[in-house]
């Protein structure tokens, strides 16, 4: 978990991803669509550190599948189901605002 804590650090939005994952691409596009600039870690491009992150996501956070794994405001939000649920409930943008990932949002 140490490696995840270090990578998430003080960043407003972090997405752990794989470069070949379609759902990861969709979640990145969704969050970026609000004007956020999330820090994205492509686990398959990180070598041994990516493998360590993937192990921690499974063993300590219970991520199955392991990616996408989204952190907003240093808090683990979850994977695509949790992020899409927040989107449907109009709670994703306010969460991004609270974390400082976006500043303006014209939500209705």
N, C-alpha and C positions, 0 to 999 in steps of 0.2 A: 504494500500500500504506500510505502515511502516514495517509490518512484512516481506514482500517480499524484500524490500530494505535491511533490516537487514540480511536476510538469503543469499541474493546474495552477499552482502558485497563487498569484493575486490577479489572475486573468478573469475578465468578466464572463467570457464564454469559451468553453473548450469542447472540441469534438474529437473523440478517438475514433478513427476510421480505418478503412482499407481502401487502397486506390482502385480496387476492382469491384467494390460493393455499390450496387445501384441504389439501395436504400440509404446508404451513407451519403451519396451524392444528393439525393432528394432532401435529406435533413439539412445538409450544408446549404443547399439552395433556399430552403424555407427560412432558416435563421438569417442568412445573408440578405434575403428579400426584405427583411425589416430594416436593413441598413447596418446590421451588426457585422463586425469583422472578427468572427471567431478564430481562435487559435486552433488549427487542425493538425493533429498528429496522425500520419498515415503509418499504421503499425507495421505493415508489410515493407516499408521503406526505412525502418529504424534499426534493423539488425537485431542484435541480442537485447537491446533495451525495449524494442517493440514486443519481443517475446515475453519479457518480464512484465510489461504492462498488461499484455493479454492474459497472462496467468493471474495477475492480481485482479483484473476485472472479473474473471470467472470465480476464483477462489474466495475473494473477499467481498465482492459486490454482487455476486450471483448473476452476472450478465451472461445470458444465453439467448440469442447469439451474442458474441462479445462486442460486436460493433453494429451500428453506431452506439457509442456511449457518450452521453452529453452531460456536461457540468455547466451550470449557470450560477454565477456568484459563488464559486468554489463549492457548490452543493451538487451532489449527484442527482440528476433528474431522472435518468434512465435511458432506455433505447428508443427505437422509432415509435413503439406503441404509446409510451408515456408522453413523448414530445407531440405526437399527433393528437393525443387526448387533450393536452394543454391547448393546442391550436384550436381544436373544435370548441373548447369551452371558453375561448377568448382570454386565456390566461398566460399564453406564451409571451406575447408582447409586453404585458405589464411586468412579468418576471425578468425579461431582458432589460427593461427600463430600471427596475430596482437594482439590478446588478451593475448598471452603468454600461451595458453593452450597446444600448441605443439611448438617444437623448430625447428625440421627438417621435411621437407616434400618434397618428390621427385615426384611432380605432373607433369603430362604431358598433 
